[in-house]
């Protein structure tokens, strides 16, 4: 048994939907690395990196930054990685997890950890072309809730990065619960990319389906192609939406809950 309190970092409960999400992410990302890494160095951006570690039944599991690093390293590829989180304590913990796994010593991984808002840092990077656009770029957008994803940020990624690969964890259940809050109207306008979102989400009975359908249609307006739309929660809380610049390569991708 692992003594969690003796680890040099904190962990959080490994909930079922997080475990399923990580399973889907690892399988999809591994395929992407194998396909694109054969002829390129790679870029990976984790927009909501979190604290990096979880626990379940006295066993430690690691989050998406460590999963991505592990997949790239096991495939023998080189990559530039950017882990972002606006929570300072989460970033400090993630740095400890990175060191615990020895990832900071791997020469094939150039890891950057930044304590900043995802939308702000992406705007800066894309404006200054600091993401190496010559290389394939994978962006994982997995916020806690829905407020952190701005449509304009997704649009700018699509318009600026050459052939991006994107996975969005879209928390439609959270949106449904807070949809009537007047103080969140501007927030929803940023999420959906329009002030006209109210008339598009429909009545209560079909609201969750309408929210997902409307968001997908907004993404499709910026040429966000979706080969995979994976409902990863038995409680119907969220859905993974992926954009692939290499759609044909991922038609055979499948997952099982």
C-alpha positions in Angstrom: 0.0 0.0 0.0 1.1 3.5 -0.8 1.2 6.0 2.1 -0.4 8.9 0.4 0.7 11.3 3.1 4.3 10.5 2.5 4.3 11.5 -1.2 6.0 14.8 -2.0 2.8 16.0 -3.6 -0.9 16.1 -3.1 -3.4 13.9 -4.8 -7.2 14.1 -5.2 -9.9 11.4 -5.5 -9.8 9.6 -8.9 -13.5 9.9 -10.0 -14.9 7.5 -12.5 -15.5 10.1 -15.3 -11.9 11.4 -14.8 -10.6 7.8 -15.1 -12.6 7.2 -18.3 -11.5 10.6 -19.8 -7.9 9.7 -19.2 -8.3 6.3 -20.8 -9.8 7.9 -23.9 -7.2 10.7 -24.0 -4.3 8.2 -23.6 -5.5 6.0 -26.4 -6.3 8.9 -28.8 -3.0 10.8 -28.0 -0.9 7.7 -28.4 -2.3 7.2 -31.9 -1.7 10.8 -32.7 1.9 10.6 -31.5 2.6 7.4 -33.5 1.1 8.9 -36.7 2.6 12.5 -36.5 5.7 11.8 -34.5 7.1 9.5 -37.2 8.2 12.5 -39.2 8.0 15.5 -36.9 8.8 16.9 -33.5 5.6 17.6 -31.6 3.9 20.3 -29.6 1.5 19.6 -26.7 -0.5 22.2 -24.8 -2.5 21.3 -21.7 -4.7 24.3 -21.0 -6.0 23.2 -17.5 -3.2 21.0 -16.3 -4.4 20.7 -12.7 -2.4 19.3 -9.8 -1.2 16.3 -11.8 -2.0 13.3 -9.4 -5.0 11.3 -8.1 -5.6 8.4 -5.8 -8.0 5.4 -5.8 -7.8 2.4 -3.5 -4.4 3.4 -2.2 -3.0 3.6 -5.7 -1.7 6.8 -7.4 -2.7 7.8 -10.9 -1.4 10.7 -12.8 -3.2 13.4 -14.8 -3.0 14.4 -18.5 0.3 16.3 -18.3 2.1 13.2 -17.0 0.1 10.9 -19.4 1.1 13.0 -22.4 4.7 13.1 -21.3 4.7 9.3 -20.7 3.1 8.6 -24.1 5.6 10.8 -26.0 8.6 9.3 -24.1 7.5 5.7 -24.5 7.1 6.3 -28.3 10.7 7.7 -28.4 9.6 11.1 -29.7 10.7 14.6 -29.1 8.3 17.3 -28.0 7.8 20.8 -26.6 5.1 20.7 -23.9 3.2 23.6 -22.2 1.3 22.9 -19.0 -1.0 25.8 -18.0 -3.1 26.4 -14.9 -4.2 29.7 -13.3 -4.2 28.0 -9.8 -0.8 28.6 -8.3 -1.0 25.8 -5.8 -2.0 23.3 -8.6 1.1 24.4 -10.6 3.4 24.1 -7.6 2.0 20.6 -7.0 2.3 19.7 -10.7 6.0 20.7 -10.6 6.5 18.3 -7.7 4.8 15.5 -9.7 6.9 16.2 -12.7 10.1 15.9 -10.6 8.8 12.8 -8.9 8.4 11.1 -12.3 11.8 12.3 -13.5 10.3 14.1 -16.5 12.4 17.3 -15.9 15.5 15.3 -16.7 14.4 13.8 -20.0 16.2 15.5 -22.9 13.6 14.7 -25.5 10.9 16.6 -23.5 11.1 20.4 -23.3 8.5 21.0 -20.5 7.2 24.5 -19.7 4.9 25.0 -16.7 3.0 28.3 -16.5 0.7 29.8 -13.8 -1.7 31.9 -15.9 -5.2 31.9 -17.5 -5.5 29.6 -20.5 -7.1 32.2 -22.7 -4.6 34.9 -21.8 -1.5 32.9 -22.4 -2.8 31.4 -25.6 -3.6 34.9 -26.9 0.0 35.9 -26.1 1.5 32.9 -27.7 -0.6 33.0 -30.8 0.0 36.8 -31.3 3.8 36.4 -31.0 3.9 33.1 -32.9 5.7 31.5 -30.0 4.2 28.1 -30.7 6.4 26.4 -33.2 3.8 26.2 -36.0 6.1 24.1 -38.2 5.4 21.2 -35.8 2.1 19.3 -35.3 0.3 20.7 -32.2 -2.1 18.9 -29.8 -4.2 21.1 -27.5 -6.1 19.5 -24.6 -8.7 21.7 -23.1 -10.1 20.2 -19.9 -11.4 22.8 -17.5 -13.2 22.3 -14.2 -16.6 23.6 -15.2 -17.2 25.7 -18.3 -16.0 29.3 -17.6 -12.4 28.7 -18.7 -13.2 27.9 -22.4 -13.6 31.0 -24.6 -14.9 30.4 -28.1 -12.6 33.1 -29.5 -9.6 31.3 -28.1 -10.6 28.1 -29.9 -11.2 30.1 -33.1 -7.7 31.7 -32.8 -6.1 28.3 -32.3 -7.9 27.1 -35.4 -6.8 30.1 -37.5 -3.2 30.4 -36.3 -1.8 26.9 -35.7 -1.2 24.9 -38.8 -3.2 21.6 -38.6 -4.0 21.6 -34.9 -5.4 18.6 -33.0 -7.8 19.6 -30.3 -9.8 17.8 -27.6 -12.3 19.8 -25.6 -14.0 18.4 -22.5 -17.3 20.3 -22.7 -19.2 20.4 -19.4 -22.8 20.8 -20.7 -24.3 19.7 -17.4 -22.7 22.6 -15.6 -24.0 25.0 -18.2 -27.6 23.6 -17.8 -27.5 24.1 -14.1 -26.4 27.8 -14.3 -28.1 28.8 -17.5 -30.7 31.0 -15.8 -28.1 33.0 -13.8 -28.2 36.6 -15.2 -24.8 37.4 -13.8 -23.4 34.6 -16.1 -24.8 35.9 -19.4 -21.5 37.5 -20.5 -19.7 34.2 -19.5 -22.0 32.1 -21.7 -21.5 34.6 -24.6 -17.8 34.0 -24.3 -18.3 30.2 -24.2 -20.6 30.1 -27.2 -19.0 33.0 -29.1 -22.3 34.9 -29.6 -24.8 37.1 -27.7 -27.6 35.1 -29.4 -27.0 31.9 -27.4 -30.3 32.2 -25.4 -32.5 31.6 -28.3 -30.5 28.5 -29.4 -30.5 26.4 -26.3 -34.3 25.7 -26.3 -36.7 24.6 -23.7 -35.9 22.7 -20.5 -36.8 19.2 -21.9 -34.3 19.3 -24.7 -31.9 21.8 -23.2 -28.8 19.6 -22.7 -29.0 18.2 -26.2 -29.6 21.6 -27.6 -26.6 23.0 -25.7 -24.3 20.4 -27.1 -25.7 20.7 -30.7 -25.4 24.5 -30.7 -21.9 24.4 -29.4 -20.9 21.8 -32.0 -22.5 24.0 -34.7 -20.5 27.0 -33.5 -17.3 24.9 -33.6 -18.2 23.7 -37.1 -18.4 27.3 -38.2 -14.7 27.6 -37.6 -14.0 24.4 -39.5 -13.7 22.3 -36.3 -14.1 18.8 -37.7 -15.4 16.3 -35.2 -14.5 12.6 -35.9 -15.1 11.7 -32.2 -17.8 12.9 -29.9 -17.4 10.8 -26.8 -19.9 10.8 -23.9 -17.6 9.9 -21.1 -19.9 10.2 -18.1 -22.6 7.7 -17.1 -24.3 10.7 -15.4 -24.5 12.6 -18.7 -22.4 15.5 -17.4 -19.8 16.1 -20.2 -18.7 15.2 -23.6 -15.3 15.0 -25.3 -15.2 16.9 -28.6 -12.2 16.4 -30.8 -11.0 18.3 -33.9 -8.6 16.4 -36.1 -6.6 17.8 -39.0 -6.0 14.2 -39.9 -9.6 12.9 -39.8 -9.1 9.9 -42.0 -6.4 8.6 -39.6 -8.9 8.5 -36.6 -11.9 7.0 -38.2 -10.9 3.6 -36.7 -10.5 5.1 -33.3 -12.9 3.6 -30.8 -13.4 3.4 -27.0 -15.4 1.5 -24.5 -16.8 2.8 -21.2 
